[in-house]
Amino acid sequence: MKSLELKVPPVLVVAVVAGLMWLTAHYTEAFNQFYVGQRAAAIFLLPLGVLLPLLGVIGFRRAQTTVDPRDPAKSTELVTTGIYQRTRNPMYLGFFFLLMAWGVFLGSVFSLWGLALYVAYMNRFQIIPEERILTETFGETYKDYCQKTGRWW
């Protein structure tokens, strides 16, 4: 399983999970529920899904460090300011909100299993390996940051 660590770009993971959510909604269509305010709820979640990753990228760009999540060893600076004071993974959290907006839009409670799949995959194959490498790179400074700031929120 280690062969999957840091290999799949997170955006591709989001696209695959979104596709699986759509397939689930399609094949469980008889159970889909549409309600007043559904589109408004999806539209409310959508900006979070765009803003959080954007703030994360801006933080990395300001620090002039890599944005490529597949090679955290190239990180030249530990970013702990801005959105990174609230979450260690604003980009991944934003993608979570995008998937949540998609699930709400689909109207399929069954499709929301994709959120759990996304979090489980990202924790196991992206975030934990990143944390291991960042601990090796930044040592106690990174460990202190992890104690102060949550992985997701």
C-alpha positions in Angstrom: 0.0 0.0 0.0 3.0 2.3 0.5 3.3 2.5 -3.3 0.2 4.8 -3.4 1.6 7.3 -0.9 2.0 10.7 -2.5 1.5 9.3 -6.0 -2.0 10.5 -7.0 -2.5 14.2 -7.3 -5.3 15.3 -4.8 -7.2 17.0 -7.6 -7.4 13.6 -9.3 -8.6 12.0 -6.1 -11.4 14.6 -5.9 -12.4 14.0 -9.5 -12.6 10.2 -9.0 -14.6 10.6 -5.8 -16.9 13.1 -7.4 -17.5 10.6 -10.2 -18.2 7.8 -7.8 -20.6 10.0 -5.9 -22.4 10.8 -9.2 -22.6 7.0 -10.0 -24.0 6.3 -6.6 -26.6 9.0 -7.0 -27.5 7.7 -10.4 -27.9 4.1 -9.3 -29.8 4.9 -6.2 -32.0 7.5 -7.9 -35.2 6.2 -6.4 -33.9 7.2 -3.0 -32.7 10.7 -3.9 -34.3 13.5 -1.9 -34.7 17.0 -3.2 -35.7 19.7 -0.8 -36.2 23.4 -0.6 -32.9 25.2 -0.1 -30.9 22.4 -1.5 -29.3 24.5 -4.3 -28.8 27.3 -1.8 -26.9 24.9 0.5 -24.7 23.6 -2.3 -24.0 27.2 -3.4 -23.2 28.1 0.2 -20.6 25.3 0.5 -19.1 26.0 -3.0 -17.2 29.2 -2.1 -15.6 27.4 0.9 -14.4 24.7 -1.5 -12.8 27.4 -3.7 -11.6 29.9 -1.1 -9.8 27.5 1.3 -7.5 26.0 -1.4 -6.9 29.4 -2.9 -5.8 30.8 0.5 -3.6 27.8 0.9 -1.9 28.3 -2.4 -1.5 32.0 -1.7 0.2 31.2 1.6 2.7 28.8 -0.1 3.4 31.3 -2.9 4.1 34.1 -0.4 6.5 31.8 1.4 8.0 30.8 -1.9 7.7 27.1 -1.2 6.4 24.2 -3.3 2.7 23.7 -3.8 3.2 20.2 -5.2 1.8 17.8 -2.6 3.5 14.8 -4.2 6.9 15.9 -3.0 6.8 17.6 0.4 10.5 17.1 0.7 10.9 20.1 -1.6 9.3 22.3 1.1 11.7 25.1 1.9 9.6 26.8 4.6 7.0 25.7 7.1 3.9 27.9 6.5 2.0 28.6 9.7 0.5 32.0 9.1 -2.8 33.0 7.4 -5.2 30.1 6.9 -2.5 27.7 8.1 -3.1 29.1 11.6 -6.6 27.4 11.5 -5.9 24.2 9.6 -2.8 22.3 8.4 -4.5 21.3 5.2 -6.7 24.1 3.8 -6.4 22.8 0.3 -7.7 19.3 1.2 -10.3 20.8 3.5 -11.5 23.0 0.6 -11.7 19.9 -1.6 -13.8 18.3 1.1 -16.3 21.2 0.9 -16.4 21.0 -2.9 -17.3 17.3 -2.6 -19.9 18.1 0.1 -21.4 20.8 -2.2 -21.5 18.2 -5.0 -23.2 15.6 -2.8 -25.8 18.1 -1.6 -26.4 19.2 -5.2 -26.9 15.5 -6.2 -29.6 15.1 -3.5 -28.3 11.6 -2.7 -27.7 10.8 0.9 -26.0 7.6 -0.4 -23.5 9.6 -2.4 -22.2 11.2 0.8 -20.2 8.1 1.4 -17.7 9.7 -0.9 -16.8 12.2 1.8 -15.7 9.4 4.1 -13.8 7.8 1.3 -12.0 11.1 0.4 -11.0 11.7 4.1 -9.8 8.2 4.6 -7.8 8.1 1.4 -6.3 11.6 1.9 -5.3 10.8 5.6 -3.7 7.4 4.7 -2.0 8.1 1.3 -1.4 11.9 1.4 -1.5 13.6 4.8 0.2 11.0 7.0 3.2 10.6 4.5 3.4 14.4 4.2 3.5 14.7 8.0 6.2 12.1 8.2 8.4 14.0 5.7 7.7 17.4 7.2 8.6 16.1 10.7 11.9 14.9 9.2 12.4 18.3 7.5 11.3 20.7 10.2 11.6 18.6 13.4 10.3 20.1 16.6 9.0 23.2 14.9 6.6 21.1 12.9 5.7 18.9 15.9 4.8 22.1 17.8 2.8 23.4 14.9 0.8 20.1 14.8 0.0 20.3 18.5 -1.4 23.8 18.0 -3.2 23.4 14.6 -5.6 20.6 13.6 -5.0 18.3 10.6 -8.4 19.2 9.1 -9.9 21.9 11.3 
